[in-house]
Amino acid sequence: MGKTRGSAASPRQPGDGMRKEKEDEDKKRFVEPLARLMMDTKGPRKEADEWTGTDEEIMNALRRTSERVVAETDIPTLY
């Protein structure tokens, strides 16, 4: 016997995916300011001598670090 339409419960609520996408978009706005803050304050490294590479290479690395931090953090914490 075939399944009747609408008999299976959906594991997701309508709109769940859109809410997650919106939250991820909202978080992205924190990446660049956080990377700049880390650059200005010498970031996770305390000694400026530990930094190697050009300013652009360092900034790219800090952006990647910022992306990881932002992805793992709730928006209220980022404020």
PDB file of N, CA, C, O and CB in Angstrom:
ATOM      1  N   MET A   1       0.840  -1.165   0.000  1.00  0.00           N
ATOM      2  CA  MET A   1       0.000   0.000   0.000  1.00  0.00           C
ATOM      3  C   MET A   1       0.895   1.241   0.000  1.00  0.00           C
ATOM      4  O   MET A   1       1.886   1.276   0.730  1.00  0.00           O
ATOM      5  CB  MET A   1      -0.961  -0.009   1.215  1.00  0.00           C
ATOM      6  N   GLY A   2       0.576   2.240  -0.786  1.00  0.00           N
ATOM      7  CA  GLY A   2       1.385   3.446  -0.896  1.00  0.00           C
ATOM      8  C   GLY A   2       1.150   4.412   0.247  1.00  0.00           C
ATOM      9  O   GLY A   2       0.117   4.382   0.916  1.00  0.00           O
ATOM     10  N   LYS A   3       2.122   5.257   0.448  1.00  0.00           N
ATOM     11  CA  LYS A   3       2.009   6.303   1.480  1.00  0.00           C
ATOM     12  C   LYS A   3       0.988   7.338   1.060  1.00  0.00           C
ATOM     13  O   LYS A   3       0.893   7.700  -0.113  1.00  0.00           O
ATOM     14  CB  LYS A   3       3.376   6.981   1.738  1.00  0.00           C
ATOM     15  N   THR A   4       0.244   7.796   2.008  1.00  0.00           N
ATOM     16  CA  THR A   4      -0.668   8.887   1.697  1.00  0.00           C
ATOM     17  C   THR A   4       0.072  10.201   1.871  1.00  0.00           C
ATOM     18  O   THR A   4       0.986  10.321   2.687  1.00  0.00           O
ATOM     19  CB  THR A   4      -1.935   8.838   2.597  1.00  0.00           C
ATOM     20  N   ARG A   5      -0.329  11.144   1.113  1.00  0.00           N
ATOM     21  CA  ARG A   5       0.327  12.449   1.131  1.00  0.00           C
ATOM     22  C   ARG A   5       0.161  13.106   2.502  1.00  0.00           C
ATOM     23  O   ARG A   5      -0.943  13.170   3.045  1.00  0.00           O
ATOM     24  CB  ARG A   5      -0.246  13.361   0.021  1.00  0.00           C
ATOM     25  N   GLY A   6       1.283  13.594   3.054  1.00  0.00           N
ATOM     26  CA  GLY A   6       1.241  14.305   4.324  1.00  0.00           C
ATOM     27  C   GLY A   6       1.225  13.398   5.538  1.00  0.00           C
ATOM     28  O   GLY A   6       1.025  13.873   6.656  1.00  0.00           O
ATOM     29  N   SER A   7       1.431  12.100   5.345  1.00  0.00           N
ATOM     30  CA  SER A   7       1.374  11.203   6.496  1.00  0.00           C
ATOM     31  C   SER A   7       2.667  11.195   7.300  1.00  0.00           C
ATOM     32  O   SER A   7       2.643  10.894   8.493  1.00  0.00           O
ATOM     33  CB  SER A   7       1.059   9.804   6.038  1.00  0.00           C
ATOM     34  N   ALA A   8       3.773  11.514   6.685  1.00  0.00           N
ATOM     35  CA  ALA A   8       5.056  11.511   7.396  1.00  0.00           C
ATOM     36  C   ALA A   8       5.307  12.883   8.007  1.00  0.00           C
ATOM     37  O   ALA A   8       5.099  13.911   7.362  1.00  0.00           O
ATOM     38  CB  ALA A   8       6.218  11.120   6.442  1.00  0.00           C
ATOM     39  N   ALA A   9       5.746  12.886   9.234  1.00  0.00           N
ATOM     40  CA  ALA A   9       6.056  14.150   9.908  1.00  0.00           C
ATOM     41  C   ALA A   9       7.396  14.671   9.416  1.00  0.00           C
ATOM     42  O   ALA A   9       8.353  13.912   9.262  1.00  0.00           O
ATOM     43  CB  ALA A   9       6.075  13.971  11.450  1.00  0.00           C
ATOM     44  N   SER A  10       7.452  15.939   9.178  1.00  0.00           N
ATOM     45  CA  SER A  10       8.689  16.570   8.737  1.00  0.00           C
ATOM     46  C   SER A  10       9.606  16.766   9.944  1.00  0.00           C
ATOM     47  O   SER A  10       9.154  17.232  10.990  1.00  0.00           O
ATOM     48  CB  SER A  10       8.402  17.929   8.029  1.00  0.00           C
ATOM     49  N   PRO A  11      10.891  16.415   9.812  1.00  0.00           N
ATOM     50  CA  PRO A  11      11.812  16.590  10.943  1.00  0.00           C
ATOM     51  C   PRO A  11      12.126  18.057  11.224  1.00  0.00           C
ATOM     52  O   PRO A  11      12.606  18.390  12.308  1.00  0.00           O
ATOM     53  CB  PRO A  11      13.102  15.839  10.679  1.00  0.00           C
ATOM     54  N   ARG A  12      11.862  18.929  10.263  1.00  0.00           N
ATOM     55  CA  ARG A  12      12.130  20.363  10.435  1.00  0.00           C
ATOM     56  C   ARG A  12      10.832  21.136  10.402  1.00  0.00           C
ATOM     57  O   ARG A  12       9.864  20.748   9.749  1.00  0.00           O
ATOM     58  CB  ARG A  12      13.089  20.884   9.346  1.00  0.00           C
ATOM     59  N   GLN A  13      10.839  22.217  11.108  1.00  0.00           N
ATOM     60  CA  GLN A  13       9.705  23.125  11.071  1.00  0.00           C
ATOM     61  C   GLN A  13       9.871  24.054   9.875  1.00  0.00           C
ATOM     62  O   GLN A  13      11.000  24.364   9.494  1.00  0.00           O
ATOM     63  CB  GLN A  13       9.583  23.932  12.397  1.00  0.00           C
ATOM     64  N   PRO A  14       8.788  24.499   9.285  1.00  0.00           N
ATOM     65  CA  PRO A  14       8.910  25.445   8.177  1.00  0.00           C
ATOM     66  C   PRO A  14       9.680  26.691   8.614  1.00  0.00           C
ATOM     67  O   PRO A  14       9.410  27.272   9.664  1.00  0.00           O
ATOM     68  CB  PRO A  14       7.518  25.837   7.648  1.00  0.00           C
ATOM     69  N   GLY A  15      10.639  27.082   7.787  1.00  0.00           N
ATOM     70  CA  GLY A  15      11.398  28.287   8.073  1.00  0.00           C
ATOM     71  C   GLY A  15      12.670  28.071   8.870  1.00  0.00           C
ATOM     72  O   GLY A  15      13.461  29.003   9.013  1.00  0.00           O
ATOM     73  N   ASP A  16      12.897  26.861   9.400  1.00  0.00           N
ATOM     74  CA  ASP A  16      14.111  26.611  10.197  1.00  0.00           C
ATOM     75  C   ASP A  16      15.377  26.905   9.404  1.00  0.00           C
ATOM     76  O   ASP A  16      16.299  27.530   9.929  1.00  0.00           O
ATOM     77  CB  ASP A  16      14.137  25.161  10.684  1.00  0.00           C
ATOM     78  N   GLY A  17      15.437  26.468   8.160  1.00  0.00           N
ATOM     79  CA  GLY A  17      16.619  26.691   7.337  1.00  0.00           C
ATOM     80  C   GLY A  17      16.863  28.161   7.078  1.00  0.00           C
ATOM     81  O   GLY A  17      18.007  28.617   7.080  1.00  0.00           O
ATOM     82  N   MET A  18      15.804  28.897   6.857  1.00  0.00           N
ATOM     83  CA  MET A  18      15.946  30.330   6.591  1.00  0.00           C
ATOM     84  C   MET A  18      16.423  31.070   7.827  1.00  0.00           C
ATOM     85  O   MET A  18      17.199  32.019   7.723  1.00  0.00           O
ATOM     86  CB  MET A  18      14.622  30.921   6.109  1.00  0.00           C
ATOM     87  N   ARG A  19      15.962  30.641   9.000  1.00  0.00           N
ATOM     88  CA  ARG A  19      16.382  31.292  10.245  1.00  0.00           C
ATOM     89  C   ARG A  19      17.882  31.091  10.451  1.00  0.00           C
ATOM     90  O   ARG A  19      18.581  32.024  10.845  1.00  0.00           O
ATOM     91  CB  ARG A  19      15.585  30.734  11.459  1.00  0.00           C
ATOM     92  N   LYS A  20      18.380  29.887  10.189  1.00  0.00           N
ATOM     93  CA  LYS A  20      19.802  29.588  10.340  1.00  0.00           C
ATOM     94  C   LYS A  20      20.622  30.405   9.337  1.00  0.00           C
ATOM     95  O   LYS A  20      21.669  30.951   9.686  1.00  0.00           O
ATOM     96  CB  LYS A  20      20.063  28.074  10.148  1.00  0.00           C
ATOM     97  N   GLU A  21      20.144  30.484   8.094  1.00  0.00           N
ATOM     98  CA  GLU A  21      20.846  31.260   7.079  1.00  0.00           C
ATOM     99  C   GLU A  21      20.907  32.736   7.467  1.00  0.00           C
ATOM    100  O   GLU A  21      21.940  33.380   7.284  1.00  0.00           O
ATOM    101  CB  GLU A  21      20.163  31.098   5.715  1.00  0.00           C
ATOM    102  N   LYS A  22      19.824  33.272   7.996  1.00  0.00           N
ATOM    103  CA  LYS A  22      19.775  34.679   8.409  1.00  0.00           C
ATOM    104  C   LYS A  22      20.750  34.928   9.551  1.00  0.00           C
ATOM    105  O   LYS A  22      21.453  35.938   9.571  1.00  0.00           O
ATOM    106  CB  LYS A  22      18.344  35.078   8.832  1.00  0.00           C
ATOM    107  N   GLU A  23      20.788  33.988  10.512  1.00  0.00           N
ATOM    108  CA  GLU A  23      21.706  34.136  11.634  1.00  0.00           C
ATOM    109  C   GLU A  23      23.156  34.106  11.156  1.00  0.00           C
ATOM    110  O   GLU A  23      23.983  34.890  11.620  1.00  0.00           O
ATOM    111  CB  GLU A  23      21.464  33.033  12.672  1.00  0.00           C
ATOM    112  N   ASP A  24      23.464  33.193  10.220  1.00  0.00           N
ATOM    113  CA  ASP A  24      24.816  33.119   9.677  1.00  0.00           C
ATOM    114  C   ASP A  24      25.187  34.411   8.949  1.00  0.00           C
ATOM    115  O   ASP A  24      26.315  34.889   9.069  1.00  0.00           O
ATOM    116  CB  ASP A  24      24.944  31.921   8.728  1.00  0.00           C
ATOM    117  N   GLU A  25      24.243  34.975   8.197  1.00  0.00           N
ATOM    118  CA  GLU A  25      24.478  36.247   7.507  1.00  0.00           C
ATOM    119  C   GLU A  25      24.739  37.357   8.516  1.00  0.00           C
ATOM    120  O   GLU A  25      25.642  38.174   8.331  1.00  0.00           O
ATOM    121  CB  GLU A  25      23.276  36.612   6.610  1.00  0.00           C
ATOM    122  N   ASP A  26      23.942  37.384   9.585  1.00  0.00           N
ATOM    123  CA  ASP A  26      24.118  38.408  10.614  1.00  0.00           C
ATOM    124  C   ASP A  26      25.498  38.303  11.259  1.00  0.00           C
ATOM    125  O   ASP A  26      26.122  39.318  11.569  1.00  0.00           O
ATOM    126  CB  ASP A  26      23.024  38.286  11.685  1.00  0.00           C
ATOM    127  N   LYS A  27      25.966  37.089  11.459  1.00  0.00           N
ATOM    128  CA  LYS A  27      27.270  36.886  12.094  1.00  0.00           C
ATOM    129  C   LYS A  27      28.426  37.367  11.219  1.00  0.00           C
ATOM    130  O   LYS A  27      29.446  37.825  11.733  1.00  0.00           O
ATOM    131  CB  LYS A  27      27.460  35.419  12.425  1.00  0.00           C
ATOM    132  N   LYS A  28      28.269  37.264   9.904  1.00  0.00           N
ATOM    133  CA  LYS A  28      29.363  37.613   8.989  1.00  0.00           C
ATOM    134  C   LYS A  28      29.813  39.060   9.133  1.00  0.00           C
ATOM    135  O   LYS A  28      30.959  39.389   8.827  1.00  0.00           O
ATOM    136  CB  LYS A  28      28.939  37.361   7.562  1.00  0.00           C
ATOM    137  N   ARG A  29      28.925  39.912   9.591  1.00  0.00           N
ATOM    138  CA  ARG A  29      29.294  41.331   9.711  1.00  0.00           C
ATOM    139  C   ARG A  29      30.340  41.564  10.792  1.00  0.00           C
ATOM    140  O   ARG A  29      30.944  42.636  10.836  1.00  0.00           O
ATOM    141  CB  ARG A  29      28.062  42.170  10.010  1.00  0.00           C
ATOM    142  N   PHE A  30      30.569  40.589  11.663  1.00  0.00           N
ATOM    143  CA  PHE A  30      31.538  40.731  12.740  1.00  0.00           C
ATOM    144  C   PHE A  30      32.949  40.291  12.335  1.00  0.00           C
ATOM    145  O   PHE A  30      33.910  40.598  13.041  1.00  0.00           O
ATOM    146  CB  PHE A  30      31.083  39.935  13.935  1.00  0.00           C
ATOM    147  N   VAL A  31      33.088  39.587  11.228  1.00  0.00           N
ATOM    148  CA  VAL A  31      34.384  39.010  10.841  1.00  0.00           C
ATOM    149  C   VAL A  31      35.443  40.089  10.624  1.00  0.00           C
ATOM    150  O   VAL A  31      36.508  40.050  11.240  1.00  0.00           O
ATOM    151  CB  VAL A  31      34.231  38.174   9.568  1.00  0.00           C
ATOM    152  N   GLU A  32      35.153  41.047   9.753  1.00  0.00           N
ATOM    153  CA  GLU A  32      36.152  42.076   9.421  1.00  0.00           C
ATOM    154  C   GLU A  32      36.509  42.951  10.625  1.00  0.00           C
ATOM    155  O   GLU A  32      37.694  43.168  10.873  1.00  0.00           O
ATOM    156  CB  GLU A  32      35.634  42.957   8.286  1.00  0.00           C
ATOM    157  N   PRO A  33      35.525  43.465  11.386  1.00  0.00           N
ATOM    158  CA  PRO A  33      35.897  44.265  12.559  1.00  0.00           C
ATOM    159  C   PRO A  33      36.721  43.482  13.579  1.00  0.00           C
ATOM    160  O   PRO A  33      37.636  44.031  14.193  1.00  0.00           O
ATOM    161  CB  PRO A  33      34.651  44.801  13.228  1.00  0.00           C
ATOM    162  N   LEU A  34      36.402  42.209  13.760  1.00  0.00           N
ATOM    163  CA  LEU A  34      37.167  41.394  14.698  1.00  0.00           C
ATOM    164  C   LEU A  34      38.594  41.174  14.201  1.00  0.00           C
ATOM    165  O   LEU A  34      39.541  41.227  14.986  1.00  0.00           O
ATOM    166  CB  LEU A  34      36.474  40.048  14.921  1.00  0.00           C
ATOM    167  N   ALA A  35      38.749  40.928  12.905  1.00  0.00           N
ATOM    168  CA  ALA A  35      40.084  40.759  12.327  1.00  0.00           C
ATOM    169  C   ALA A  35      40.905  42.040  12.485  1.00  0.00           C
ATOM    170  O   ALA A  35      42.086  41.982  12.828  1.00  0.00           O
ATOM    171  CB  ALA A  35      39.981  40.371  10.835  1.00  0.00           C
ATOM    172  N   ARG A  36      40.284  43.193  12.236  1.00  0.00           N
ATOM    173  CA  ARG A  36      40.999  44.474  12.395  1.00  0.00           C
ATOM    174  C   ARG A  36      41.382  44.721  13.850  1.00  0.00           C
ATOM    175  O   ARG A  36      42.476  45.206  14.139  1.00  0.00           O
ATOM    176  CB  ARG A  36      40.134  45.639  11.883  1.00  0.00           C
ATOM    177  N   LEU A  37      40.479  44.386  14.757  1.00  0.00           N
ATOM    178  CA  LEU A  37      40.773  44.537  16.180  1.00  0.00           C
ATOM    179  C   LEU A  37      41.970  43.671  16.576  1.00  0.00           C
ATOM    180  O   LEU A  37      42.857  44.119  17.303  1.00  0.00           O
ATOM    181  CB  LEU A  37      39.540  44.167  17.027  1.00  0.00           C
ATOM    182  N   MET A  38      41.986  42.431  16.091  1.00  0.00           N
ATOM    183  CA  MET A  38      43.110  41.547  16.398  1.00  0.00           C
ATOM    184  C   MET A  38      44.409  42.083  15.791  1.00  0.00           C
ATOM    185  O   MET A  38      45.471  41.976  16.404  1.00  0.00           O
ATOM    186  CB  MET A  38      42.829  40.124  15.879  1.00  0.00           C
ATOM    187  N   MET A  39      44.325  42.655  14.597  1.00  0.00           N
ATOM    188  CA  MET A  39      45.515  43.225  13.953  1.00  0.00           C
ATOM    189  C   MET A  39      46.023  44.415  14.764  1.00  0.00           C
ATOM    190  O   MET A  39      47.223  44.539  15.010  1.00  0.00           O
ATOM    191  CB  MET A  39      45.201  43.657  12.491  1.00  0.00           C
ATOM    192  N   ASP A  40      45.105  45.290  15.178  1.00  0.00           N
ATOM    193  CA  ASP A  40      45.491  46.484  15.927  1.00  0.00           C
ATOM    194  C   ASP A  40      46.056  46.158  17.308  1.00  0.00           C
ATOM    195  O   ASP A  40      46.929  46.865  17.812  1.00  0.00           O
ATOM    196  CB  ASP A  40      44.301  47.404  16.071  1.00  0.00           C
ATOM    197  N   THR A  41      45.559  45.099  17.906  1.00  0.00           N
ATOM    198  CA  THR A  41      46.002  44.737  19.259  1.00  0.00           C
ATOM    199  C   THR A  41      46.996  43.585  19.243  1.00  0.00           C
ATOM    200  O   THR A  41      47.316  43.015  20.286  1.00  0.00           O
ATOM    201  CB  THR A  41      44.805  44.367  20.123  1.00  0.00           C
ATOM    202  N   LYS A  42      47.472  43.253  18.073  1.00  0.00           N
ATOM    203  CA  LYS A  42      48.412  42.146  17.873  1.00  0.00           C
ATOM    204  C   LYS A  42      47.767  40.790  18.133  1.00  0.00           C
ATOM    205  O   LYS A  42      48.448  39.803  18.414  1.00  0.00           O
ATOM    206  CB  LYS A  42      49.620  42.318  18.777  1.00  0.00           C
ATOM    207  N   GLY A  43      46.457  40.762  18.035  1.00  0.00           N
ATOM    208  CA  GLY A  43      45.686  39.528  18.006  1.00  0.00           C
ATOM    209  C   GLY A  43      46.005  38.518  19.077  1.00  0.00           C
ATOM    210  O   GLY A  43      46.361  38.865  20.204  1.00  0.00           O
ATOM    211  N   PRO A  44      45.868  37.247  18.701  1.00  0.00           N
ATOM    212  CA  PRO A  44      46.079  36.184  19.682  1.00  0.00           C
ATOM    213  C   PRO A  44      47.540  36.042  20.103  1.00  0.00           C
ATOM    214  O   PRO A  44      47.841  35.366  21.087  1.00  0.00           O
ATOM    215  CB  PRO A  44      45.587  34.873  19.125  1.00  0.00           C
ATOM    216  N   ARG A  45      48.448  36.676  19.362  1.00  0.00           N
ATOM    217  CA  ARG A  45      49.873  36.590  19.711  1.00  0.00           C
ATOM    218  C   ARG A  45      50.241  37.833  20.519  1.00  0.00           C
ATOM    219  O   ARG A  45      49.926  38.954  20.120  1.00  0.00           O
ATOM    220  CB  ARG A  45      50.776  36.466  18.422  1.00  0.00           C
ATOM    221  N   LYS A  46      50.888  37.635  21.620  1.00  0.00           N
ATOM    222  CA  LYS A  46      51.212  38.755  22.502  1.00  0.00           C
ATOM    223  C   LYS A  46      52.455  39.512  22.039  1.00  0.00           C
ATOM    224  O   LYS A  46      52.551  40.724  22.232  1.00  0.00           O
ATOM    225  CB  LYS A  46      51.414  38.256  23.921  1.00  0.00           C
ATOM    226  N   GLU A  47      53.375  38.825  21.450  1.00  0.00           N
ATOM    227  CA  GLU A  47      54.628  39.449  21.015  1.00  0.00           C
ATOM    228  C   GLU A  47      54.580  39.757  19.521  1.00  0.00           C
ATOM    229  O   GLU A  47      54.318  38.869  18.710  1.00  0.00           O
ATOM    230  CB  GLU A  47      55.832  38.534  21.334  1.00  0.00           C
ATOM    231  N   ALA A  48      54.827  40.989  19.166  1.00  0.00           N
ATOM    232  CA  ALA A  48      54.818  41.384  17.752  1.00  0.00           C
ATOM    233  C   ALA A  48      55.891  40.641  16.976  1.00  0.00           C
ATOM    234  O   ALA A  48      55.755  40.451  15.767  1.00  0.00           O
ATOM    235  CB  ALA A  48      55.025  42.897  17.613  1.00  0.00           C
ATOM    236  N   ASP A  49      56.959  40.216  17.652  1.00  0.00           N
ATOM    237  CA  ASP A  49      58.048  39.494  16.983  1.00  0.00           C
ATOM    238  C   ASP A  49      57.584  38.143  16.445  1.00  0.00           C
ATOM    239  O   ASP A  49      58.208  37.596  15.535  1.00  0.00           O
ATOM    240  CB  ASP A  49      59.217  39.292  17.948  1.00  0.00           C
ATOM    241  N   GLU A  50      56.499  37.598  16.992  1.00  0.00           N
ATOM    242  CA  GLU A  50      56.002  36.299  16.553  1.00  0.00           C
ATOM    243  C   GLU A  50      55.295  36.385  15.206  1.00  0.00           C
ATOM    244  O   GLU A  50      55.069  35.355  14.571  1.00  0.00           O
ATOM    245  CB  GLU A  50      55.061  35.724  17.592  1.00  0.00           C
ATOM    246  N   TRP A  51      54.944  37.575  14.760  1.00  0.00           N
ATOM    247  CA  TRP A  51      54.226  37.750  13.514  1.00  0.00           C
ATOM    248  C   TRP A  51      55.201  37.667  12.349  1.00  0.00           C
ATOM    249  O   TRP A  51      56.194  38.393  12.306  1.00  0.00           O
ATOM    250  CB  TRP A  51      53.471  39.089  13.501  1.00  0.00           C
ATOM    251  N   THR A  52      54.916  36.793  11.421  1.00  0.00           N
ATOM    252  CA  THR A  52      55.756  36.686  10.231  1.00  0.00           C
ATOM    253  C   THR A  52      54.865  36.806   9.009  1.00  0.00           C
ATOM    254  O   THR A  52      53.711  36.380   9.030  1.00  0.00           O
ATOM    255  CB  THR A  52      56.554  35.344  10.213  1.00  0.00           C
ATOM    256  N   GLY A  53      55.393  37.379   7.958  1.00  0.00           N
ATOM    257  CA  GLY A  53      54.639  37.559   6.727  1.00  0.00           C
ATOM    258  C   GLY A  53      54.309  39.021   6.505  1.00  0.00           C
ATOM    259  O   GLY A  53      54.574  39.880   7.347  1.00  0.00           O
ATOM    260  N   THR A  54      53.728  39.276   5.355  1.00  0.00           N
ATOM    261  CA  THR A  54      53.337  40.649   5.040  1.00  0.00           C
ATOM    262  C   THR A  54      52.069  41.003   5.813  1.00  0.00           C
ATOM    263  O   THR A  54      51.394  40.129   6.357  1.00  0.00           O
ATOM    264  CB  THR A  54      53.117  40.827   3.509  1.00  0.00           C
ATOM    265  N   ASP A  55      51.760  42.289   5.851  1.00  0.00           N
ATOM    266  CA  ASP A  55      50.528  42.720   6.513  1.00  0.00           C
ATOM    267  C   ASP A  55      49.304  42.038   5.895  1.00  0.00           C
ATOM    268  O   ASP A  55      48.367  41.667   6.602  1.00  0.00           O
ATOM    269  CB  ASP A  55      50.381  44.250   6.428  1.00  0.00           C
ATOM    270  N   GLU A  56      49.322  41.880   4.581  1.00  0.00           N
ATOM    271  CA  GLU A  56      48.195  41.241   3.891  1.00  0.00           C
ATOM    272  C   GLU A  56      48.064  39.768   4.303  1.00  0.00           C
ATOM    273  O   GLU A  56      46.956  39.288   4.540  1.00  0.00           O
ATOM    274  CB  GLU A  56      48.371  41.351   2.357  1.00  0.00           C
ATOM    275  N   GLU A  57      49.191  39.052   4.390  1.00  0.00           N
ATOM    276  CA  GLU A  57      49.162  37.640   4.815  1.00  0.00           C
ATOM    277  C   GLU A  57      48.669  37.509   6.251  1.00  0.00           C
ATOM    278  O   GLU A  57      47.887  36.615   6.572  1.00  0.00           O
ATOM    279  CB  GLU A  57      50.561  37.006   4.682  1.00  0.00           C
ATOM    280  N   ILE A  58      49.132  38.403   7.103  1.00  0.00           N
ATOM    281  CA  ILE A  58      48.712  38.379   8.509  1.00  0.00           C
ATOM    282  C   ILE A  58      47.214  38.667   8.603  1.00  0.00           C
ATOM    283  O   ILE A  58      46.495  37.995   9.342  1.00  0.00           O
ATOM    284  CB  ILE A  58      49.521  39.413   9.348  1.00  0.00           C
ATOM    285  N   MET A  59      46.746  39.666   7.853  1.00  0.00           N
ATOM    286  CA  MET A  59      45.326  40.015   7.883  1.00  0.00           C
ATOM    287  C   MET A  59      44.470  38.869   7.370  1.00  0.00           C
ATOM    288  O   MET A  59      43.407  38.604   7.932  1.00  0.00           O
ATOM    289  CB  MET A  59      45.066  41.272   7.055  1.00  0.00           C
ATOM    290  N   ASN A  60      44.903  38.181   6.317  1.00  0.00           N
ATOM    291  CA  ASN A  60      44.164  37.023   5.803  1.00  0.00           C
ATOM    292  C   ASN A  60      44.069  35.924   6.858  1.00  0.00           C
ATOM    293  O   ASN A  60      43.019  35.302   7.020  1.00  0.00           O
ATOM    294  CB  ASN A  60      44.839  36.478   4.531  1.00  0.00           C
ATOM    295  N   ALA A  61      45.160  35.690   7.571  1.00  0.00           N
ATOM    296  CA  ALA A  61      45.153  34.683   8.634  1.00  0.00           C
ATOM    297  C   ALA A  61      44.202  35.098   9.760  1.00  0.00           C
ATOM    298  O   ALA A  61      43.478  34.268  10.308  1.00  0.00           O
ATOM    299  CB  ALA A  61      46.581  34.471   9.188  1.00  0.00           C
ATOM    300  N   LEU A  62      44.213  36.386  10.095  1.00  0.00           N
ATOM    301  CA  LEU A  62      43.320  36.879  11.142  1.00  0.00           C
ATOM    302  C   LEU A  62      41.855  36.813  10.715  1.00  0.00           C
ATOM    303  O   LEU A  62      40.981  36.575  11.549  1.00  0.00           O
ATOM    304  CB  LEU A  62      43.688  38.310  11.513  1.00  0.00           C
ATOM    305  N   ARG A  63      41.579  37.020   9.441  1.00  0.00           N
ATOM    306  CA  ARG A  63      40.206  36.876   8.940  1.00  0.00           C
ATOM    307  C   ARG A  63      39.729  35.430   9.093  1.00  0.00           C
ATOM    308  O   ARG A  63      38.593  35.182   9.499  1.00  0.00           O
ATOM    309  CB  ARG A  63      40.118  37.315   7.456  1.00  0.00           C
ATOM    310  N   ARG A  64      40.605  34.481   8.763  1.00  0.00           N
ATOM    311  CA  ARG A  64      40.232  33.070   8.918  1.00  0.00           C
ATOM    312  C   ARG A  64      39.972  32.738  10.381  1.00  0.00           C
ATOM    313  O   ARG A  64      39.026  32.019  10.701  1.00  0.00           O
ATOM    314  CB  ARG A  64      41.333  32.152   8.355  1.00  0.00           C
ATOM    315  N   THR A  65      40.814  33.262  11.269  1.00  0.00           N
ATOM    316  CA  THR A  65      40.613  33.054  12.706  1.00  0.00           C
ATOM    317  C   THR A  65      39.295  33.679  13.141  1.00  0.00           C
ATOM    318  O   THR A  65      38.538  33.078  13.903  1.00  0.00           O
ATOM    319  CB  THR A  65      41.788  33.652  13.519  1.00  0.00           C
ATOM    320  N   SER A  66      39.022  34.887  12.654  1.00  0.00           N
ATOM    321  CA  SER A  66      37.780  35.580  12.992  1.00  0.00           C
ATOM    322  C   SER A  66      36.563  34.793  12.511  1.00  0.00           C
ATOM    323  O   SER A  66      35.562  34.702  13.222  1.00  0.00           O
ATOM    324  CB  SER A  66      37.771  36.986  12.383  1.00  0.00           C
ATOM    325  N   GLU A  67      36.644  34.231  11.319  1.00  0.00           N
ATOM    326  CA  GLU A  67      35.535  33.442  10.784  1.00  0.00           C
ATOM    327  C   GLU A  67      35.231  32.247  11.680  1.00  0.00           C
ATOM    328  O   GLU A  67      34.067  31.923  11.917  1.00  0.00           O
ATOM    329  CB  GLU A  67      35.854  32.966   9.363  1.00  0.00           C
ATOM    330  N   ARG A  68      36.276  31.596  12.176  1.00  0.00           N
ATOM    331  CA  ARG A  68      36.064  30.451  13.087  1.00  0.00           C
ATOM    332  C   ARG A  68      35.443  30.910  14.397  1.00  0.00           C
ATOM    333  O   ARG A  68      34.512  30.280  14.899  1.00  0.00           O
ATOM    334  CB  ARG A  68      37.398  29.721  13.368  1.00  0.00           C
ATOM    335  N   VAL A  69      35.952  32.004  14.955  1.00  0.00           N
ATOM    336  CA  VAL A  69      35.421  32.521  16.226  1.00  0.00           C
ATOM    337  C   VAL A  69      33.962  32.907  16.068  1.00  0.00           C
ATOM    338  O   VAL A  69      33.133  32.562  16.910  1.00  0.00           O
ATOM    339  CB  VAL A  69      36.243  33.735  16.715  1.00  0.00           C
ATOM    340  N   VAL A  70      33.641  33.619  15.000  1.00  0.00           N
ATOM    341  CA  VAL A  70      32.277  34.082  14.763  1.00  0.00           C
ATOM    342  C   VAL A  70      31.336  32.895  14.543  1.00  0.00           C
ATOM    343  O   VAL A  70      30.211  32.900  15.042  1.00  0.00           O
ATOM    344  CB  VAL A  70      32.235  35.032  13.550  1.00  0.00           C
ATOM    345  N   ALA A  71      31.782  31.891  13.810  1.00  0.00           N
ATOM    346  CA  ALA A  71      30.938  30.723  13.553  1.00  0.00           C
ATOM    347  C   ALA A  71      30.592  29.969  14.839  1.00  0.00           C
ATOM    348  O   ALA A  71      29.523  29.366  14.938  1.00  0.00           O
ATOM    349  CB  ALA A  71      31.634  29.783  12.575  1.00  0.00           C
ATOM    350  N   GLU A  72      31.485  30.001  15.810  1.00  0.00           N
ATOM    351  CA  GLU A  72      31.295  29.249  17.048  1.00  0.00           C
ATOM    352  C   GLU A  72      30.644  30.070  18.159  1.00  0.00           C
ATOM    353  O   GLU A  72      30.411  29.548  19.249  1.00  0.00           O
ATOM    354  CB  GLU A  72      32.618  28.727  17.527  1.00  0.00           C
ATOM    355  N   THR A  73      30.347  31.340  17.902  1.00  0.00           N
ATOM    356  CA  THR A  73      29.886  32.240  18.946  1.00  0.00           C
ATOM    357  C   THR A  73      28.474  32.721  18.656  1.00  0.00           C
ATOM    358  O   THR A  73      28.095  32.904  17.499  1.00  0.00           O
ATOM    359  CB  THR A  73      30.832  33.428  19.084  1.00  0.00           C
ATOM    360  N   ASP A  74      27.702  32.924  19.707  1.00  0.00           N
ATOM    361  CA  ASP A  74      26.361  33.496  19.566  1.00  0.00           C
ATOM    362  C   ASP A  74      26.466  34.996  19.335  1.00  0.00           C
ATOM    363  O   ASP A  74      27.408  35.634  19.805  1.00  0.00           O
ATOM    364  CB  ASP A  74      25.496  33.199  20.818  1.00  0.00           C
ATOM    365  N   ILE A  75      25.521  35.552  18.629  1.00  0.00           N
ATOM    366  CA  ILE A  75      25.527  36.979  18.306  1.00  0.00           C
ATOM    367  C   ILE A  75      25.564  37.853  19.560  1.00  0.00           C
ATOM    368  O   ILE A  75      26.325  38.820  19.581  1.00  0.00           O
ATOM    369  CB  ILE A  75      24.303  37.329  17.472  1.00  0.00           C
ATOM    370  N   PRO A  76      24.777  37.563  20.615  1.00  0.00           N
ATOM    371  CA  PRO A  76      24.864  38.434  21.812  1.00  0.00           C
ATOM    372  C   PRO A  76      26.272  38.490  22.404  1.00  0.00           C
ATOM    373  O   PRO A  76      26.674  39.520  22.944  1.00  0.00           O
ATOM    374  CB  PRO A  76      23.889  37.945  22.883  1.00  0.00           C
ATOM    375  N   THR A  77      27.015  37.407  22.310  1.00  0.00           N
ATOM    376  CA  THR A  77      28.385  37.388  22.819  1.00  0.00           C
ATOM    377  C   THR A  77      29.267  38.287  21.972  1.00  0.00           C
ATOM    378  O   THR A  77      30.158  38.950  22.503  1.00  0.00           O
ATOM    379  CB  THR A  77      28.944  35.953  22.837  1.00  0.00           C
ATOM    380  N   LEU A  78      29.039  38.324  20.676  1.00  0.00           N
ATOM    381  CA  LEU A  78      29.848  39.145  19.792  1.00  0.00           C
ATOM    382  C   LEU A  78      29.645  40.633  20.048  1.00  0.00           C
ATOM    383  O   LEU A  78      30.564  41.433  19.870  1.00  0.00           O
ATOM    384  CB  LEU A  78      29.529  38.823  18.354  1.00  0.00           C
ATOM    385  N   TYR A  79      28.449  40.994  20.461  1.00  0.00           N
ATOM    386  CA  TYR A  79      28.213  42.401  20.800  1.00  0.00           C
ATOM    387  C   TYR A  79      29.061  42.777  21.984  1.00  0.00           C
ATOM    388  O   TYR A  79      29.017  43.920  22.437  1.00  0.00           O
ATOM    389  CB  TYR A  79      26.724  42.667  21.100  1.00  0.00           C
TER     390      TYR A  79
END
